Amino acid sequence: VTALGLVLCISCLLLISVWRKSHGKGQLPPGPVPFPIVGNMLQLDFKDITKSFGSLAKSYGPVFTLYIGSEPVVVLYGYEAVKEALIDHGEEFAARGSLPIIDAVNKGLGIVFSSGEKWKQMRRFSLTTLKNLGMGKRNIEERVQEEAKFLVEEFKKANGQPYDPRFILECAPCNVICSVIFQKRFEYDDQKFLHLVELLQENNKILNSPWIQVYNFIPSLVHYLPGSHRKFLNNWKKLQTFIWERVKKHQETLDPNDPWDFIDYFLMKMDSLFMDYLDPTAFTMENLAQTVSDLFIAGSETTSITLRYGLLLLLKHPEIADKIREEIDHVIGQNRSPCMKDRRSMPYTDAVVHEIQRHLDLIPSNLPHAAKQDTQFRQYAIPKGTIIFTSLTSVLYDEKVFPNAQQFDPGHFLDESGNFKKSNYFMPFSIGKRVCVGEGLAPMELFLVFTTILQNFTLKPLIDPKDINITPIATGFVCVLPPYELCFLPSL
């Protein structure tokens, strides 16, 4: 009886705590009643959080509250709510929400998971530097074109035999970002480079596992237990070691009159005469290493997954691949490489590239935001520090804008005359102040790589296209794709 009474007392205290958080500074959005200690965790499907969000939105509307333990999390579902938060209230929700597994390695540094003035300075510097590098001696488009040619040569080595493209499609975008950050591309048989790519792949799988979702919800408990998070943290240390080696070499060879890449520009900024006007804690060696890590991972892993998914979709829909080849033959031919100017004359291919990204829905719940201050959002009061999840799935799969949204259909981005049609609902890179810094580079890579591959090969599946499975294995932090093989048959 005493034990039962103690449990009831603790439960009551926790419920009172939750009630105070819901009503202390105004009312939070509605949501399911949380359980003591675990909050609403037992009501979520950790293998497919977006499915859980969709079900809850039907019950509680486009703005609702969940509790992770005793902490409230506000979820925004649908275009109007997402746009209102990230555009109309962009400044109030510009802080980055916490993901404990990421906090364990980045310490609030870098460009992706930092906040405040440090984040503003780092984002401004990164955007300016990437722009300078794109307009420099050897622009980014040329680097992507070069890497696409290396990809073609690698595929030719398979001699039309069954081939698993997943690893090499990780290497290609990784090399593009390496050329921007390190002014160096690596051969596909470079052992140090291959090990680096393996680390990225392994960490992506771990990051999307249910175990890491649990870690993010109760880190104080899980951190000290055995589990895949330990492998993740160890892999991260190895990645940092690789980056520090490159930084040290740059320090030895830096020519302030002739900066070559992102690291050179950062080192020059650290030595700038104008440092008095900057936050001295922003431009440090530690922040350099973390920012490079962020650009490296964001610029390679996301594009790699999209390329792999795109090929999988084209295998399942060979009629779409045939239409792209027709456009390539008409606009580009076989005597030169594709370039970005071609995109304006290739509306169908442009629509396919957009539809691949929409259908993939790479980061279903977006990266978490947080309220910078107490904020009035619609009729609700959102306390400072509250985590905000914006469901990109609910926008990219809105049936009102994309009829039969579950179907892969380039017509979602074509008008009645066959011209490319833009959509405000296309936001795979998010929107607002936290939009991905790679939103310009990724579409370029996707267009140039896909057109170069289809200019040189016919894609042959090993099974009937109707039987090809395109469903992601998991949809946690980002999507994890099923394995597959295909034959690259050289074009005649």
C-alpha positions as CSV (number, residue, x, y, z in Angstrom):
1,V,0.0,0.0,0.0
2,T,2.8,2.4,0.9
3,A,4.6,1.7,-2.4
4,L,1.3,2.3,-4.3
5,G,0.8,5.5,-2.5
6,L,4.3,6.7,-3.3
7,V,3.8,6.0,-7.0
8,L,0.5,7.9,-7.0
9,C,2.1,10.8,-5.2
10,I,5.0,10.9,-7.7
11,S,2.5,10.7,-10.6
12,C,0.4,13.5,-9.2
13,L,3.5,15.7,-8.8
14,L,4.6,15.1,-12.4
15,L,1.1,15.8,-13.7
16,I,1.1,19.1,-11.7
17,S,4.5,20.0,-13.2
18,V,3.2,19.3,-16.7
19,W,0.0,21.4,-16.0
20,R,2.1,24.3,-14.8
21,K,4.3,24.3,-17.9
22,S,1.1,24.2,-20.0
23,H,-0.6,27.1,-18.1
24,G,2.1,29.0,-16.3
25,K,2.9,31.6,-19.0
26,G,-0.2,31.1,-21.1
27,Q,-1.6,28.1,-22.8
28,L,0.4,25.7,-24.9
29,P,-1.2,24.1,-27.9
30,P,-3.4,21.1,-27.2
31,G,-2.1,17.5,-27.4
32,P,-2.4,14.0,-26.0
33,V,-2.3,13.6,-22.2
34,P,1.2,12.7,-21.2
35,F,2.1,9.7,-19.0
36,P,4.2,10.3,-15.8
37,I,7.9,10.2,-16.4
38,V,7.9,9.3,-20.1
39,G,5.4,11.9,-21.3
40,N,4.0,10.9,-24.7
41,M,7.0,8.7,-25.8
42,L,5.0,5.5,-25.7
43,Q,2.5,7.1,-28.1
44,L,5.2,7.7,-30.8
45,D,6.5,5.2,-33.5
46,F,10.2,5.8,-33.4
47,K,10.6,4.0,-36.7
48,D,8.3,6.5,-38.4
49,I,7.8,9.6,-36.3
50,T,6.1,11.4,-39.3
51,K,3.3,8.8,-39.2
52,S,2.7,9.5,-35.5
53,F,2.7,13.3,-36.2
54,G,0.1,12.8,-38.9
55,S,-2.2,10.8,-36.7
56,L,-1.9,13.4,-33.9
57,A,-2.6,16.3,-36.3
58,K,-5.9,14.7,-37.2
59,S,-6.9,14.7,-33.6
60,Y,-5.4,18.0,-32.3
61,G,-5.0,20.2,-35.4
62,P,-2.0,21.6,-37.1
63,V,-0.4,23.0,-34.0
64,F,-0.1,20.5,-31.1
65,T,2.1,19.7,-28.0
66,L,3.9,16.5,-27.1
67,Y,5.8,15.9,-23.9
68,I,9.2,14.2,-24.0
69,G,9.5,13.3,-20.3
70,S,8.2,16.4,-18.7
71,E,9.4,18.8,-21.4
72,P,6.9,20.2,-23.9
73,V,7.6,20.0,-27.7
74,V,5.4,21.9,-30.1
75,V,4.8,20.2,-33.5
76,L,3.7,22.2,-36.6
77,Y,1.9,20.3,-39.3
78,G,0.9,21.6,-42.7
79,Y,2.1,24.4,-45.0
80,E,0.3,27.3,-43.3
81,A,1.6,26.5,-39.8
82,V,5.2,25.7,-41.0
83,K,5.4,28.9,-43.2
84,E,3.9,31.0,-40.4
85,A,6.5,29.8,-37.9
86,L,9.6,29.8,-40.2
87,I,8.8,32.9,-42.3
88,D,6.4,35.2,-40.4
89,H,7.9,34.3,-37.0
90,G,11.3,33.4,-38.4
91,E,13.3,35.5,-35.9
92,E,11.5,34.2,-32.9
93,F,12.0,30.6,-33.9
94,A,15.5,31.0,-35.3
95,A,17.2,29.2,-32.4
96,R,18.3,25.6,-33.0
97,G,16.6,23.0,-30.9
98,S,18.7,20.5,-29.0
99,L,19.5,17.0,-30.2
100,P,21.5,15.5,-27.3
101,I,23.5,13.1,-29.5
102,I,24.6,16.0,-31.6
103,D,25.2,18.2,-28.6
104,A,27.5,15.6,-27.3
105,V,29.9,16.2,-30.2
106,N,29.5,19.7,-31.4
107,K,29.4,21.6,-28.1
108,G,27.2,24.3,-29.6
109,L,29.7,25.1,-32.3
110,G,29.5,25.0,-36.1
111,I,26.8,26.2,-38.5
112,V,24.0,23.6,-38.2
113,F,23.3,23.3,-34.5
114,S,24.6,26.5,-33.1
115,S,22.4,29.5,-32.2
116,G,22.6,33.2,-31.4
117,E,25.2,35.7,-32.5
118,K,27.8,32.9,-33.0
119,W,25.6,31.2,-35.5
120,K,24.7,34.4,-37.3
121,Q,28.4,35.2,-37.8
122,M,29.3,31.7,-38.9
123,R,26.4,31.4,-41.4
124,R,27.1,34.9,-42.9
125,F,30.8,34.0,-43.3
126,S,30.1,30.5,-44.7
127,L,27.6,31.8,-47.3
128,T,30.0,34.6,-48.4
129,T,32.9,32.2,-48.6
130,L,31.0,29.6,-50.6
131,K,29.9,32.3,-53.0
132,N,33.5,33.5,-53.5
133,L,34.6,29.9,-54.1
134,G,31.9,29.4,-56.7
135,M,33.0,32.5,-58.6
136,G,36.8,31.8,-58.3
137,K,39.4,30.3,-60.5
138,R,37.7,27.0,-60.8
139,N,34.0,27.3,-60.1
140,I,31.9,24.8,-58.3
141,E,29.9,23.8,-61.4
142,E,33.2,22.7,-63.1
143,R,34.0,20.6,-60.1
144,V,30.7,18.9,-60.2
145,Q,31.1,18.2,-63.9
146,E,34.5,16.8,-63.3
147,E,33.2,14.5,-60.6
148,A,30.3,13.3,-62.7
149,K,32.9,12.2,-65.4
150,F,34.8,10.3,-62.8
151,L,31.5,8.6,-61.8
152,V,30.9,7.6,-65.4
153,E,34.4,6.1,-65.7
154,E,33.8,4.1,-62.5
155,F,30.5,2.7,-63.7
156,K,32.1,1.7,-67.0
157,K,34.5,-0.6,-65.1
158,A,31.5,-2.8,-64.2
159,N,31.2,-3.7,-67.9
160,G,27.4,-3.8,-67.7
161,Q,27.4,-6.4,-64.8
162,P,25.3,-6.1,-61.7
163,Y,26.6,-3.2,-59.6
164,D,25.8,-1.7,-56.2
165,P,26.1,2.1,-56.7
166,R,25.5,3.1,-53.1
167,F,29.1,3.5,-51.9
168,I,30.4,5.2,-55.0
169,L,27.4,7.6,-55.0
170,E,28.6,8.5,-51.5
171,C,32.1,9.2,-52.7
172,A,31.1,11.6,-55.5
173,P,29.3,14.4,-53.5
174,C,31.9,13.8,-50.7
175,N,34.6,14.7,-53.2
176,V,32.8,17.8,-54.4
177,I,32.6,19.2,-50.9
178,C,36.2,18.1,-50.3
179,S,37.3,20.2,-53.3
180,V,35.5,23.2,-51.7
181,I,36.8,22.8,-48.2
182,F,40.2,21.2,-48.7
183,Q,40.9,22.1,-52.4
184,K,41.4,18.4,-53.0
185,R,39.5,15.5,-54.5
186,F,40.4,12.0,-53.7
187,E,40.7,8.9,-55.9
188,Y,38.0,6.4,-55.4
189,D,40.6,3.8,-54.2
190,D,42.3,6.2,-51.7
191,Q,42.2,4.2,-48.5
192,K,42.0,7.1,-46.1
193,F,39.2,8.6,-48.2
194,L,37.3,5.4,-48.3
195,H,37.5,5.0,-44.6
196,L,36.1,8.5,-44.1
197,V,33.2,7.7,-46.4
198,E,32.6,4.5,-44.4
199,L,32.5,6.5,-41.2
200,L,29.9,8.8,-42.6
201,Q,27.7,5.9,-43.8
202,E,27.9,4.1,-40.5
203,N,27.1,7.2,-38.5
204,N,24.1,8.0,-40.7
205,K,22.7,4.5,-40.0
206,I,23.3,4.9,-36.3
207,L,21.8,8.3,-36.3
208,N,18.5,7.0,-37.7
209,S,18.2,4.0,-35.4
210,P,15.5,3.8,-32.8
211,W,18.2,3.6,-30.1
212,I,19.4,7.1,-31.0
213,Q,15.8,8.4,-30.9
214,V,15.6,7.0,-27.3
215,Y,19.0,8.6,-26.5
216,N,17.8,12.0,-27.7
217,F,14.8,11.7,-25.4
218,I,16.5,10.5,-22.2
219,P,20.3,11.2,-22.7
220,S,21.1,11.4,-19.1
221,L,20.2,7.7,-18.7
222,V,21.2,6.2,-22.0
223,H,24.6,8.0,-22.3
224,Y,26.1,5.6,-19.7
225,L,24.7,2.4,-21.2
226,P,26.3,0.3,-23.8
227,G,24.8,0.9,-27.3
228,S,25.4,2.3,-30.8
229,H,25.7,5.8,-29.5
230,R,29.2,4.9,-28.3
231,K,30.2,3.8,-31.9
232,F,28.7,7.1,-33.2
233,L,30.8,9.2,-30.8
234,N,34.0,7.2,-31.6
235,N,33.4,7.6,-35.4
236,W,33.0,11.3,-34.8
237,K,36.4,11.5,-33.1
238,K,38.0,9.8,-36.2
239,L,36.3,12.3,-38.5
240,Q,37.6,15.2,-36.4
241,T,41.1,13.8,-36.5
242,F,40.9,13.7,-40.3
243,I,39.8,17.4,-40.4
244,W,42.4,18.5,-37.9
245,E,45.1,16.9,-40.1
246,R,43.9,19.0,-43.1
247,V,43.7,22.2,-41.0
248,K,47.3,21.8,-39.8
249,K,48.5,21.4,-43.4
250,H,46.6,24.5,-44.4
251,Q,48.3,26.5,-41.5
252,E,51.7,25.5,-43.0
253,T,50.9,26.5,-46.6
254,L,48.5,29.5,-46.1
255,D,49.1,32.4,-48.5
256,P,46.9,35.3,-47.3
257,N,47.2,36.8,-50.8
258,D,45.9,33.7,-52.5
259,P,43.3,31.7,-50.4
260,W,42.4,28.4,-52.1
261,D,39.5,27.0,-50.1
262,F,37.1,27.3,-47.1
263,I,39.8,26.5,-44.5
264,D,42.2,29.2,-45.9
265,Y,39.4,31.8,-45.8
266,F,38.6,30.9,-42.2
267,L,42.2,31.0,-41.1
268,M,42.6,34.4,-42.7
269,K,39.5,35.6,-40.8
270,M,41.0,34.5,-37.5
271,D,44.0,36.7,-38.3
272,S,41.9,39.6,-39.6
273,L,42.6,43.1,-38.4
274,F,38.9,43.5,-38.0
275,M,38.5,40.8,-35.3
276,D,37.6,43.5,-32.8
277,Y,34.3,43.8,-34.6
278,L,33.6,40.1,-34.4
279,D,32.7,37.6,-31.6
280,P,36.1,36.2,-30.7
281,T,34.5,33.0,-29.6
282,A,33.1,32.4,-33.1
283,F,36.3,32.3,-35.1
284,T,38.3,29.7,-33.2
285,M,40.1,26.6,-34.3
286,E,37.5,24.5,-32.5
287,N,34.7,26.3,-34.4
288,L,36.6,25.9,-37.7
289,A,36.8,22.1,-37.2
290,Q,33.1,21.9,-36.3
291,T,32.0,24.1,-39.2
292,V,34.0,22.1,-41.6
293,S,32.4,18.9,-40.2
294,D,29.0,20.4,-40.6
295,L,29.6,21.4,-44.2
296,F,31.3,18.1,-44.9
297,I,28.4,16.0,-43.6
298,A,25.5,18.2,-44.8
299,G,27.2,18.6,-48.2
300,S,27.8,15.0,-48.9
301,E,25.4,12.7,-47.0
302,T,22.2,14.4,-48.0
303,T,23.1,14.6,-51.7
304,S,24.4,11.1,-51.7
305,I,21.1,9.7,-50.3
306,T,19.1,11.7,-52.9
307,L,21.3,10.5,-55.8
308,R,20.8,6.9,-54.6
309,Y,17.1,7.3,-54.2
310,G,16.8,9.0,-57.6
311,L,18.5,6.1,-59.4
312,L,16.2,3.7,-57.6
313,L,13.1,5.6,-58.7
314,L,14.4,5.7,-62.3
315,L,14.9,1.9,-62.2
316,K,11.3,1.5,-61.1
317,H,10.0,4.0,-63.7
318,P,12.0,3.3,-66.9
319,E,9.5,5.3,-69.0
320,I,10.6,8.5,-67.0
321,A,14.3,7.7,-67.6
322,D,13.5,7.3,-71.3
323,K,11.9,10.8,-71.4
324,I,15.0,12.3,-69.7
325,R,17.2,10.7,-72.3
326,E,15.0,12.1,-75.1
327,E,15.5,15.6,-73.6
328,I,19.2,15.0,-73.3
329,D,19.5,14.0,-76.9
330,H,17.5,17.0,-78.0
331,V,19.2,19.7,-75.9
332,I,22.8,18.3,-75.1
333,G,23.6,15.5,-77.5
334,Q,26.6,13.2,-77.0
335,N,29.5,15.6,-77.8
336,R,29.6,17.7,-74.7
337,S,29.0,17.5,-71.0
338,P,25.7,18.8,-69.4
339,C,25.9,22.2,-67.8
340,M,23.5,24.3,-65.7
341,K,22.5,26.5,-68.6
342,D,20.8,23.4,-70.1
343,R,18.3,23.2,-67.2
344,R,16.3,26.0,-68.6
345,S,15.7,24.0,-71.8
346,M,15.0,20.8,-70.0
347,P,11.8,21.3,-68.1
348,Y,11.0,17.6,-67.8
349,T,14.4,16.7,-66.3
350,D,14.1,19.7,-64.0
351,A,10.7,18.4,-62.9
352,V,12.1,14.9,-62.3
353,V,14.9,16.3,-60.1
354,H,12.4,18.2,-58.0
355,E,10.0,15.3,-57.8
356,I,12.8,13.0,-56.6
357,Q,13.5,15.4,-53.7
358,R,9.8,15.8,-52.9
359,H,9.1,12.1,-52.9
360,L,12.2,11.3,-50.9
361,D,11.3,13.7,-48.1
362,L,14.8,13.4,-46.8
363,I,14.4,15.2,-43.5
364,P,10.8,14.5,-42.6
365,S,10.5,16.5,-39.4
366,N,13.2,19.0,-40.3
367,L,16.0,19.9,-37.9
368,P,14.5,21.1,-34.6
369,H,14.0,24.8,-34.0
370,A,13.5,26.5,-30.6
371,A,11.8,29.6,-29.4
372,K,14.4,32.4,-28.8
373,Q,12.0,34.2,-26.5
374,D,8.4,33.8,-25.1
375,T,6.4,33.9,-28.3
376,Q,2.7,34.3,-29.1
377,F,1.9,31.9,-31.9
378,R,-1.7,32.1,-33.0
379,Q,-3.7,31.8,-29.8
380,Y,-1.0,29.9,-28.0
381,A,1.9,31.0,-25.8
382,I,5.2,29.3,-26.6
383,P,7.8,29.7,-23.7
384,K,11.4,30.6,-24.5
385,G,13.5,27.5,-25.2
386,T,10.6,25.3,-26.3
387,I,11.6,22.8,-29.0
388,I,9.7,23.2,-32.3
389,F,9.3,20.5,-34.9
390,T,8.1,21.5,-38.3
391,S,6.8,18.6,-40.4
392,L,8.2,18.9,-43.9
393,T,6.4,15.7,-44.8
394,S,3.0,17.4,-44.3
395,V,4.0,20.1,-46.8
396,L,5.8,17.9,-49.5
397,Y,2.9,15.4,-49.4
398,D,0.0,17.8,-49.3
399,E,-2.6,16.2,-51.5
400,K,-4.2,19.6,-52.3
401,V,-1.0,20.7,-54.1
402,F,0.5,17.4,-55.1
403,P,-2.5,15.1,-56.1
404,N,-1.7,11.4,-55.5
405,A,1.3,12.6,-53.5
406,Q,2.4,9.0,-52.7
407,Q,3.0,8.5,-56.4
408,F,6.3,9.5,-58.1
409,D,5.0,11.9,-60.8
410,P,7.2,14.6,-62.4
411,G,3.8,16.2,-63.5
412,H,3.7,17.7,-60.0
413,F,6.2,20.3,-61.3
414,L,4.9,20.7,-64.8
415,D,2.1,23.0,-66.1
416,E,-0.4,22.0,-68.8
417,S,2.0,23.1,-71.5
418,G,4.9,21.0,-70.2
419,N,6.8,23.9,-68.7
420,F,8.5,23.7,-65.4
421,K,6.2,24.9,-62.6
422,K,7.6,26.2,-59.3
423,S,5.8,25.5,-56.0
424,N,6.0,27.3,-52.6
425,Y,5.4,23.9,-51.1
426,F,8.7,22.6,-52.3
427,M,10.9,22.9,-49.2
428,P,13.2,19.9,-48.9
429,F,15.9,22.3,-47.5
430,S,13.5,23.9,-45.1
431,I,12.7,27.7,-45.4
432,G,13.4,30.9,-43.6
433,K,16.5,31.9,-41.6
434,R,17.6,28.4,-41.1
435,V,17.3,27.2,-44.7
436,C,20.2,24.8,-45.6
437,V,23.3,26.6,-46.8
438,G,23.7,23.9,-49.5
439,E,20.3,24.7,-51.1
440,G,22.2,26.0,-54.2
441,L,24.9,23.3,-54.5
442,A,22.7,20.2,-54.0
443,P,20.3,20.9,-57.0
444,M,23.3,21.6,-59.2
445,E,24.9,18.3,-58.2
446,L,21.6,16.4,-58.7
447,F,20.9,17.8,-62.2
448,L,24.5,17.4,-63.5
449,V,25.0,13.9,-62.1
450,F,21.7,12.5,-63.3
451,T,22.0,14.0,-66.8
452,T,25.6,12.8,-67.1
453,I,24.7,9.3,-66.0
454,L,21.7,9.1,-68.4
455,Q,23.7,10.6,-71.2
456,N,26.1,7.7,-70.9
457,F,24.1,4.8,-69.7
458,T,20.8,2.9,-69.9
459,L,19.8,1.8,-66.4
460,K,18.8,-1.9,-66.3
461,P,17.2,-3.3,-63.1
462,L,17.9,-6.9,-62.0
463,I,14.2,-7.6,-61.3
464,D,10.9,-6.5,-62.8
465,P,10.5,-2.7,-62.2
466,K,7.1,-3.4,-60.6
467,D,8.8,-5.5,-57.9
468,I,11.4,-2.8,-57.0
469,N,11.0,-1.7,-53.4
470,I,11.5,2.1,-52.9
471,T,10.3,2.3,-49.3
472,P,12.9,3.6,-46.9
473,I,14.1,1.1,-44.3
474,A,13.7,3.8,-41.6
475,T,12.6,7.5,-41.5
476,G,14.1,8.9,-38.3
477,F,16.6,11.8,-38.5
478,V,16.9,11.3,-42.3
479,C,15.7,8.5,-44.6
480,V,17.6,5.2,-44.8
481,L,17.2,3.5,-48.2
482,P,17.0,-0.2,-49.0
483,P,20.0,-1.8,-50.8
484,Y,19.8,-2.5,-54.5
485,E,21.9,-3.3,-57.6
486,L,21.6,-2.4,-61.3
487,C,23.4,-2.7,-64.6
488,F,24.9,0.4,-66.3
489,L,24.6,-0.4,-70.0
490,P,26.7,2.1,-72.1
491,S,24.7,4.1,-74.5
492,L,25.4,3.4,-78.2
